[in-house]
Amino acid sequence: MAKELTHRAEELKLLGWSQQDLSRYIDLWDYRQRWGAINLEREDRQFLRKAEASLPEITSSKPSVKKPIKEKSYYCRLVFFLNQMSDAEKSFEIPSSSKGLWPIILEEELRLLDYYEPVLGLPDTLKSKLLIPFRENIISSLLEDYRDSIQSFDFDFNTSLDSFNTKENKKWQRLRDGVEKDEKLYPVIDATHLDECRIHIRQELLPMIRDLFPSLAETSKPNPPEEWIPESES
């Protein structure tokens, strides 16, 4: 409990204490501050204890401030992977209008996180592990449907993250944790079919994100409009 810096007679007054009792409380409180409770009569000490027991506890804790979603570890981790992929694509021999399927998935996932703003506490992050096979299935489906419109490259999904974790003392989970098949496969879709793939990914991700996180179980937000983008990107 935080130490009182002055008496709290006004709070006792609000609780209905009489002026006579308030005056006695003030006098006894001041005396105790000067000379200590040991010099008070037993009846006076009991009176002070009764007064202070009726008052709400003073705490030293500051009001909790909700952390913006863009500062949550889960969100920052996805941004980290997205930046790594963006840097890697600059070294690929692809048209500037082409794009990797993985960054499209991450962009759409981040968009939904910005819109719904889940808490992303421990219950949410535990559930998020289900997104690992979910993303893999989306990639496999698109590889099958657009095989003639996709170029494949190698991308190391793990090394840069492992280095970052060591340097920053983090324990961020690998994006494809436990996946060994085609572990470096990085498919890039051509410009002609990019929008189709994004629409497919968005349609698949929307119900998954909305229903997956426990903190969104009671959300009343409707689906985001197709044209919705976070304010920071508008």
VENLIN-V406933 format. One record per residue. PHI is phi in degrees with one decimal (NA if undefined). PSI is psi in whole degrees, 0 to 359 (* if undefined). Layout:
<<PHI,PSI> <PHI,PSI>>
This chain:
<<NA,139> <-73.1,146> <-73.9,139> <-74.4,137> <-98.8,345> <-153.7,168> <-70.7,167> <-123.7,45> <-62.1,324> <-62.5,324> <-70.0,322> <-65.1,324> <-61.5,318> <-65.6,335> <-84.0,358> <98.5,13> <-71.7,146> <-73.5,162> <-64.2,326> <-63.9,315> <-68.0,325> <-63.7,317> <-62.9,318> <-63.4,317> <-60.6,314> <-61.3,314> <-62.8,316> <-68.7,321> <-62.5,314> <-64.3,319> <-62.9,317> <-63.4,322> <-63.5,324> <-81.9,316> <-120.3,351> <92.9,153> <-70.5,339> <-64.5,337> <-89.6,358> <-85.3,152> <-67.2,152> <-55.0,317> <-63.7,323> <-70.2,322> <-63.7,320> <-63.8,321> <-63.6,316> <-62.4,317> <-61.9,319> <-62.8,317> <-63.2,314> <-74.1,333> <-69.1,335> <-84.8,349> <-89.3,148> <-67.1,150> <-68.4,140> <-89.8,126> <-112.3,152> <-95.1,356> <-73.7,145> <-87.3,152> <-58.8,137> <-69.3,140> <-109.9,127> <-67.6,127> <-76.0,129> <-57.7,146> <-61.1,328> <-68.7,349> <-102.1,357> <-72.8,144> <-57.5,318> <-60.8,316> <-65.7,313> <-61.0,325> <-63.9,316> <-64.8,321> <-63.7,321> <-57.4,310> <-63.1,319> <-61.0,318> <-67.1,321> <-62.8,319> <-68.2,321> <-61.6,318> <-65.8,320> <-66.0,321> <-64.7,336> <-66.2,337> <-94.2,351> <-81.6,148> <-87.6,79> <-134.4,153> <-61.8,149> <-63.0,339> <-86.5,352> <-85.0,164> <-156.2,147> <-68.8,148> <-69.6,326> <-63.1,312> <-63.8,330> <-64.1,317> <-60.5,314> <-66.5,321> <-61.0,317> <-70.0,324> <-66.2,316> <-64.1,323> <-59.9,316> <-70.0,325> <-65.6,320> <-62.5,322> <-75.7,310> <-85.7,335> <51.3,61> <-64.2,161> <-65.4,324> <59.7,34> <-82.9,194> <-59.3,315> <-58.1,320> <-68.2,315> <-68.6,329> <-65.3,316> <-66.6,331> <-63.0,343> <-61.8,336> <-68.7,343> <-73.5,341> <-62.8,303> <-67.5,331> <-62.4,313> <-63.6,319> <-59.8,320> <-67.2,323> <-63.7,313> <-59.9,314> <-60.6,318> <-63.9,316> <-70.0,324> <-60.8,323> <-72.3,316> <-76.8,332> <-124.0,33> <-56.4,327> <-81.1,353> <-114.6,12> <-119.7,135> <-102.6,143> <-112.6,136> <-130.4,171> <-98.7,136> <-142.8,127> <-83.2,106> <-76.9,348> <-114.3,321> <-59.0,313> <-65.0,324> <-68.3,317> <-60.0,319> <-64.8,318> <-63.9,315> <-59.0,318> <-66.3,315> <-67.3,317> <-97.8,3> <56.9,46> <-105.2,168> <-131.3,42> <-66.1,139> <-76.0,146> <-64.6,147> <-64.6,324> <-117.4,47> <-55.6,124> <86.6,354> <-90.1,124> <-113.5,336> <-73.1,128> <48.4,47> <-65.5,342> <-112.5,6> <-67.6,127> <-130.2,94> <-80.0,139> <-120.7,127> <-93.5,144> <-75.0,166> <-62.8,327> <-61.8,324> <-109.6,6> <-60.9,313> <-64.0,323> <-61.6,317> <-65.4,319> <-62.9,318> <-61.6,316> <-61.6,313> <-61.3,317> <-62.5,317> <-65.3,325> <-75.2,319> <-73.4,325> <-53.9,303> <-67.4,329> <-64.6,310> <-64.6,316> <-63.9,324> <-96.3,345> <-77.6,313> <-80.0,127> <-57.3,327> <-70.4,349> <-102.8,8> <-59.8,327> <-105.3,13> <-65.9,141> <-109.0,6> <-68.2,135> <-73.8,174> <-60.9,144> <-66.2,142> <-59.3,151> <-57.5,327> <-87.4,0> <-70.1,134> <-136.2,152> <-57.8,148> <-57.8,326> <-65.4,342> <-107.2,356> <-84.2,*>>
